Amino acid sequence: MKKLWPVLLLLLAACKQKEYNADLLVKNALVYTVDSNFTTANAFVVSAGKILAVGNIDTLEKKYLAREVIDAGGKAVYPGFIDAHAHFYEYGLGLQDVKLVGTKSWQAILDSVSNYARHKTDGWIIGNGWDQNIWENKAFPNKAKLDSLFPVRPVILSRIDGHAAIANQAALNIAGVKPGQKIIGGSIETINGKLTGILIDNAVGIVTRKIPVPTDQITQAALLDAQRNCFAVGLTTVDDCGLPYTMISTIAALQHKGALKMRMYVMLSDQPENYEYLFKRGGAYKTPGLNVRAFKVYADGALGSRGACLLHPYADKKNWSGFLLSSQAHFAEVAKKIAANGFQMCTHAIGDSANRVMLKIYAENLKGKNDKRWRIEHAQIVAPEDVKLFGDNSIIPSVQPTHATSDMTWAVKRLGAERLKSGYAYKDLMKQNGWIPLGTDFPVENINPMYTFYAATERKNLKGFPANGFQKENALSRIEALRGMTTWAAKANFEEHEKGSIEVGKYADFVILDQDIMKVKGSTLPNVKVLKTYINGVKVYEKK
């Protein structure tokens, strides 16, 4: 028996050594923590979905025994990317419809729609993503050919910015649209007294409100399809800008079942029922995967469809300055009640006039420095004298760098060279508060955060144009751009204490890239790929 004691002691010691005290160990990595000092590490430990420790592998291996070990092979690891302005659900719905992004002509669109109609033979035909600014003929199309192809079946095709659409006569008839009809904050285009099918801003809603509500099956497919594509580019949180309150229960149910793992920061749209829903709660709707505490308001339209509200007329359309989508009295009323109930206001403002109107309304409610984090979404064209209003009232400019590189080739025609100088001025805007959240506005732009990083730092499009960068004085540094996609985006959502960096106590949301975006040549950035994406320390995507 005495001879057995040493063996038993060895067995007990071996069992004790295998007592796991962590779920995951990531080692042999270049870990960009994106903490306040922008420190790096070569390993970190995860337990119960959160970061347990960050540091040197030799130290961590002595202290922790993890059930799973990831050898990153020397690759760079970053916090999960956060898109601070997107339309996640809308993007998912678009995946179910006719895809028109990148089409080079009206005829190409007609061909795409006809092909789609042969496979989906009934119901409305819905498409999205056309952009006349990339066509040889840059004029808005006319519905005549659409009518001849689809005399009975309703068709509506949205422009890439979502602020204009073309509908065929069948769709216009269902909606009761007539020549000469007027609408506040929108326009119904006619030529020689006849409808062209082009609808701008609020006029689009006259038709889209007649489209049948998506079934539960379509809604769930849209959310899950969007999630799949977003995980593949390293997104772990998205800000969905402008949903109805009825979507909250759908999203929450899918997350509770474990099907929808994407973390979502939802802004409710500017509708009475949405205010009533959140105000009655008395506070945010908050779970680990879903945060609802903000409202999305639209001040004006888009520059591409000349719906942005400008202080002076468009350079390429005499006596036309765009328009606000609601009255200033409406915006003032909304701001007052959002402030009174302690929620966040996030307003789409593109033109310099729209930005001025909203900045002044914000200032009246915020009254100087504060931590309410009210946001101006896009802040594309801001008069130089108005920029200081962001800093004076702690207003957050939430911007999308790829807008600058997508718009730059034609924005000068809309604005003129002098006015464009104060457009897409992300560095100037960042200096106002010392930080700036970045997003894409997808599906208006591509969902890929690498394109955001590239556009923010290089100020070039995917063709490498212009050689020296577009208004390069407003480029962000690589550290600033990475913060904008992680910690600063989290801060814009009041979530900086739970995500956005690889630090102890935060969610273990991280990505492993095939190249280090902090070191590779600028021209390489758009080609950087995500190898793996993790949420709560659990892999949700791996590159095949």
VENZI-V273878 format. One record per residue. N is the residue number from 1. RES is the residue in one small letter. NEAR is the number of other C-alpha atoms within 8 Angstrom. D_CENTER is the distance of its C-alpha to the mean C-alpha in whole Angstrom. Layout:
# VENZI-V273878
n-><N	N>
res-><RES	RES>
near-><NEAR	NEAR>
d_center-><D_CENTER	D_CENTER>
This chain:
# VENZI-V273878
n-><1	2	3	4	5	6	7	8	9	10	11	12	13	14	15	16	17	18	19	20	21	22	23	24	25	26	27	28	29	30	31	32	33	34	35	36	37	38	39	40	41	42	43	44	45	46	47	48	49	50	51	52	53	54	55	56	57	58	59	60	61	62	63	64	65	66	67	68	69	70	71	72	73	74	75	76	77	78	79	80	81	82	83	84	85	86	87	88	89	90	91	92	93	94	95	96	97	98	99	100	101	102	103	104	105	106	107	108	109	110	111	112	113	114	115	116	117	118	119	120	121	122	123	124	125	126	127	128	129	130	131	132	133	134	135	136	137	138	139	140	141	142	143	144	145	146	147	148	149	150	151	152	153	154	155	156	157	158	159	160	161	162	163	164	165	166	167	168	169	170	171	172	173	174	175	176	177	178	179	180	181	182	183	184	185	186	187	188	189	190	191	192	193	194	195	196	197	198	199	200	201	202	203	204	205	206	207	208	209	210	211	212	213	214	215	216	217	218	219	220	221	222	223	224	225	226	227	228	229	230	231	232	233	234	235	236	237	238	239	240	241	242	243	244	245	246	247	248	249	250	251	252	253	254	255	256	257	258	259	260	261	262	263	264	265	266	267	268	269	270	271	272	273	274	275	276	277	278	279	280	281	282	283	284	285	286	287	288	289	290	291	292	293	294	295	296	297	298	299	300	301	302	303	304	305	306	307	308	309	310	311	312	313	314	315	316	317	318	319	320	321	322	323	324	325	326	327	328	329	330	331	332	333	334	335	336	337	338	339	340	341	342	343	344	345	346	347	348	349	350	351	352	353	354	355	356	357	358	359	360	361	362	363	364	365	366	367	368	369	370	371	372	373	374	375	376	377	378	379	380	381	382	383	384	385	386	387	388	389	390	391	392	393	394	395	396	397	398	399	400	401	402	403	404	405	406	407	408	409	410	411	412	413	414	415	416	417	418	419	420	421	422	423	424	425	426	427	428	429	430	431	432	433	434	435	436	437	438	439	440	441	442	443	444	445	446	447	448	449	450	451	452	453	454	455	456	457	458	459	460	461	462	463	464	465	466	467	468	469	470	471	472	473	474	475	476	477	478	479	480	481	482	483	484	485	486	487	488	489	490	491	492	493	494	495	496	497	498	499	500	501	502	503	504	505	506	507	508	509	510	511	512	513	514	515	516	517	518	519	520	521	522	523	524	525	526	527	528	529	530	531	532	533	534	535	536	537	538	539	540	541	542	543	544>
res-><m	k	k	l	w	p	v	l	l	l	l	l	a	a	c	k	q	k	e	y	n	a	d	l	l	v	k	n	a	l	v	y	t	v	d	s	n	f	t	t	a	n	a	f	v	v	s	a	g	k	i	l	a	v	g	n	i	d	t	l	e	k	k	y	l	a	r	e	v	i	d	a	g	g	k	a	v	y	p	g	f	i	d	a	h	a	h	f	y	e	y	g	l	g	l	q	d	v	k	l	v	g	t	k	s	w	q	a	i	l	d	s	v	s	n	y	a	r	h	k	t	d	g	w	i	i	g	n	g	w	d	q	n	i	w	e	n	k	a	f	p	n	k	a	k	l	d	s	l	f	p	v	r	p	v	i	l	s	r	i	d	g	h	a	a	i	a	n	q	a	a	l	n	i	a	g	v	k	p	g	q	k	i	i	g	g	s	i	e	t	i	n	g	k	l	t	g	i	l	i	d	n	a	v	g	i	v	t	r	k	i	p	v	p	t	d	q	i	t	q	a	a	l	l	d	a	q	r	n	c	f	a	v	g	l	t	t	v	d	d	c	g	l	p	y	t	m	i	s	t	i	a	a	l	q	h	k	g	a	l	k	m	r	m	y	v	m	l	s	d	q	p	e	n	y	e	y	l	f	k	r	g	g	a	y	k	t	p	g	l	n	v	r	a	f	k	v	y	a	d	g	a	l	g	s	r	g	a	c	l	l	h	p	y	a	d	k	k	n	w	s	g	f	l	l	s	s	q	a	h	f	a	e	v	a	k	k	i	a	a	n	g	f	q	m	c	t	h	a	i	g	d	s	a	n	r	v	m	l	k	i	y	a	e	n	l	k	g	k	n	d	k	r	w	r	i	e	h	a	q	i	v	a	p	e	d	v	k	l	f	g	d	n	s	i	i	p	s	v	q	p	t	h	a	t	s	d	m	t	w	a	v	k	r	l	g	a	e	r	l	k	s	g	y	a	y	k	d	l	m	k	q	n	g	w	i	p	l	g	t	d	f	p	v	e	n	i	n	p	m	y	t	f	y	a	a	t	e	r	k	n	l	k	g	f	p	a	n	g	f	q	k	e	n	a	l	s	r	i	e	a	l	r	g	m	t	t	w	a	a	k	a	n	f	e	e	h	e	k	g	s	i	e	v	g	k	y	a	d	f	v	i	l	d	q	d	i	m	k	v	k	g	s	t	l	p	n	v	k	v	l	k	t	y	i	n	g	v	k	v	y	e	k	k>
near-><4	4	6	7	8	7	8	8	8	8	8	8	8	8	8	7	6	7	7	9	8	13	12	13	13	12	12	12	15	12	11	13	13	17	10	5	5	8	9	9	13	12	16	16	16	15	12	6	11	13	16	11	10	13	10	10	11	6	8	14	8	7	6	10	11	12	8	7	9	8	9	11	6	8	13	14	12	14	14	16	15	15	15	15	17	14	13	13	10	9	12	14	12	12	11	7	10	13	10	11	9	8	10	8	10	8	6	9	11	9	8	11	11	9	8	9	10	7	6	6	6	6	6	9	12	10	13	15	15	13	11	11	8	8	9	6	6	8	6	6	9	9	13	8	7	10	11	7	7	11	9	5	11	13	12	14	12	15	13	12	10	10	14	13	14	14	14	15	11	13	13	13	8	9	9	6	9	7	9	7	7	7	9	8	12	15	12	15	10	11	7	4	7	7	11	11	15	15	14	15	15	12	13	13	8	10	12	8	7	8	7	5	4	7	6	6	7	9	10	9	9	16	13	11	10	13	11	8	8	12	12	13	11	14	14	16	12	15	15	14	12	13	10	9	9	6	8	8	7	8	9	9	8	11	11	8	7	7	8	12	9	9	10	11	12	14	15	14	12	11	6	6	7	12	9	8	9	12	9	6	8	7	9	10	10	8	6	6	10	12	12	11	12	11	13	14	11	10	13	16	18	12	11	9	10	11	15	17	15	13	8	5	11	13	9	7	8	7	6	7	12	11	12	12	13	9	7	7	6	8	12	9	8	8	12	9	8	11	10	6	8	7	12	13	12	13	12	13	17	16	17	13	10	15	14	11	9	12	11	9	11	12	11	7	9	10	7	8	9	8	5	8	10	11	13	14	12	11	15	12	12	14	9	6	5	10	12	8	11	15	11	9	13	14	14	12	14	15	15	13	16	13	9	11	13	8	9	9	7	8	12	10	8	12	12	10	7	7	8	11	8	11	9	10	10	11	10	9	12	11	8	11	12	6	10	14	15	17	16	20	10	12	13	10	9	8	9	9	14	10	11	14	13	13	14	13	11	10	15	14	11	6	5	8	9	8	6	6	10	9	8	9	5	10	12	10	8	9	7	9	13	10	12	13	16	16	14	15	17	14	10	12	8	7	10	11	6	8	13	16	12	17	10	9	8	12	12	13	14	16	15	13	13	10	9	9	7	6	5	9	6	7	6	8	13	9	6	11	8	14	11	14	19	15	15	10	14	7	9	9	10	10	7	2>
d_center-><70	70	68	65	64	62	61	59	58	56	55	54	52	50	49	48	46	44	43	39	37	34	31	30	31	29	31	32	29	27	25	23	23	21	23	24	27	24	27	27	29	31	30	29	30	28	30	28	25	25	26	29	30	29	32	35	35	39	39	36	38	41	40	37	38	35	35	33	33	30	31	29	31	30	27	24	22	19	17	14	11	8	5	5	3	2	6	7	11	11	10	13	15	15	16	19	20	21	19	19	17	19	22	25	27	28	30	28	26	29	30	26	27	30	30	27	30	33	31	29	32	32	29	27	25	22	20	17	16	19	19	23	22	22	26	29	30	27	28	26	28	31	31	35	34	32	34	37	35	34	36	36	33	30	27	24	21	18	17	14	13	14	16	19	21	24	26	30	33	33	30	31	34	32	30	33	32	35	36	36	34	32	29	27	24	24	27	29	30	33	36	39	39	37	33	31	29	26	24	22	20	22	24	22	22	25	25	22	24	27	25	26	23	22	24	24	24	21	19	19	19	16	14	16	16	12	13	15	13	11	14	15	13	13	10	12	10	6	6	7	8	11	13	17	19	20	17	18	21	20	17	20	22	21	20	23	25	23	21	18	17	13	13	11	10	11	12	14	15	18	21	24	24	21	22	25	24	22	25	28	26	27	24	20	20	20	20	19	17	15	15	16	17	15	15	13	15	15	18	18	17	16	18	18	20	22	21	19	22	24	27	29	29	27	29	29	30	33	33	30	27	24	24	23	21	23	26	26	28	26	23	26	27	23	23	26	26	22	24	27	26	24	20	17	16	13	14	13	15	16	19	22	24	21	20	23	24	21	22	25	25	22	25	28	26	25	29	28	26	25	22	21	17	17	14	14	10	11	14	15	19	21	25	26	28	25	23	25	24	21	23	26	24	21	19	15	14	10	9	8	11	11	12	15	16	15	17	20	22	23	21	25	26	25	25	28	28	29	26	24	25	23	20	17	19	16	19	21	18	18	22	22	21	21	17	14	10	8	5	5	4	5	8	9	9	10	8	10	10	13	13	10	13	16	15	15	18	20	19	20	18	19	23	23	24	25	27	27	23	22	23	23	24	21	20	18	21	19	20	18	15	15	15	12	10	13	15	14	10	13	15	13	13	16	16	18	21	20	17	15	19	22	24	27	26	22	20	21	18	18	18	21	21	23	24	23	20	22	25	25	26	23	23	23	19	18	20	20	19	18	22	21	18	19	19	21	23	23	22	20	20	22	23	26>
